[in-house]
Amino acid sequence: MLSVKNIISIDDLSQKDIESIISRADSFNEVLSRDLKKVPVLRGKTIMNIFFEPSTRTKTSFELAAKRLSADIVNFSSNSSLKKGESIIDTVKTLRSMIMDLLIIRHSDSGVMDFIARSIDVPIINGGDGKHQHPSQALLDLYTIREHFKSLSGLKIAIVGDIVNSRVARSDVRLFRKMGMDVELVSASMLLPEDLDYFDCNKVHNSIDDVIEYVDVIYMLRMQLERQSRKFYPSIREYNRYLGLNLERIARMKKGSIMMHPGPVNRGIEISEEIMNREKDLKDISKINQQVKNGLAIRMSLIYLALTN
């Protein structure tokens, strides 16, 4: 049981909620290790993926999670009704009228999920809203870190890159801090928000070299090129110089530390081609594929708990 009906923001989840989500994900990870990777727990339930923004990983992961739980899932990704003048609320209400039990929604406007939640009577899961929140990504990130380290308390996390445009950064920081981890930001001044109070971080650095040797987790953010109305950085070369991860920097990482990225990776910007091409050799350090795998179990957990609340 969760204390909330809708899974919209990390801030809404209590520590008990987070522990329930993680515990249920453990159970579903065991299911995913079987030959028959499916359970009938949500047979007869109907879920709709409503994605007003392009998505590959999140949308596919939620779709597969629903199918592994034996629920029926419908994908809606066309903006045709909106282009004809219909409001987003009317579109969502129309889709809800088709007897849906759960809506998973992604939208480019920050804060739109609260607006939608007040207008419909079924639970919703936030698949990402603007620059605001991406709770399922943060939870799968936490799950991946928990797999690698015995204890979360006191772990040092460095979140590197395009902070100002990243909903992943906002969700991760709030969740990691809630779970007792120390979070530091690494970014150029033009890629940081003017008000850093929301992040409540211990330190802010301008170069990855400042943190590479002592943090437990290097979390590389994707450069949000599609959300940039203006160019935030002078050149890729300049970005690489201070914020890019390459083999030389990987070699300087603390023993036992890991590197993460929410995907998709902009090769040659956040992470070098050499690292991406040697991901199999670096599997003890790079957890990018493990994050994708864990995303399925976490999203199965979120769907199950939202529909059995």
Sequence and secondary structure as in RCSB ss.txt:
>XXXX:A:sequence
MLSVKNIISIDDLSQKDIESIISRADSFNEVLSRDLKKVPVLRGKTIMNIFFEPSTRTKTSFELAAKRLSADIVN
FSSNSSLKKGESIIDTVKTLRSMIMDLLIIRHSDSGVMDFIARSIDVPIINGGDGKHQHPSQALLDLYTIREHFK
SLSGLKIAIVGDIVNSRVARSDVRLFRKMGMDVELVSASMLLPEDLDYFDCNKVHNSIDDVIEYVDVIYMLRMQL
ERQSRKFYPSIREYNRYLGLNLERIARMKKGSIMMHPGPVNRGIEISEEIMNREKDLKDISKINQQVKNGLAIRM
SLIYLALTN
>XXXX:A:secstr
  S SSB  GGG  HHHHHHHHHHHHHHHHHHTSSS    TTTT EEEEEESS  SHHHHHHHHHHHHTT EEEE
E   HHHHTT  HHHHHHHHHTTT SEEEEEESSTTHHHHHHTT SS EEEEEETTTB HHHHHHHHHHHHHH S
  TT EEEEES  TT HHHHHHHHHHHHTT EEEEE  GGGS S  TTT  SEEES GGGTTTT SEEEE    G
GG SS  SS HHHHHHHH B HHHHHTS TT EEE  S   BTTTB HHHHHTTTTTTTTB HHHHHHHHHHHHH
HHHHHHH  
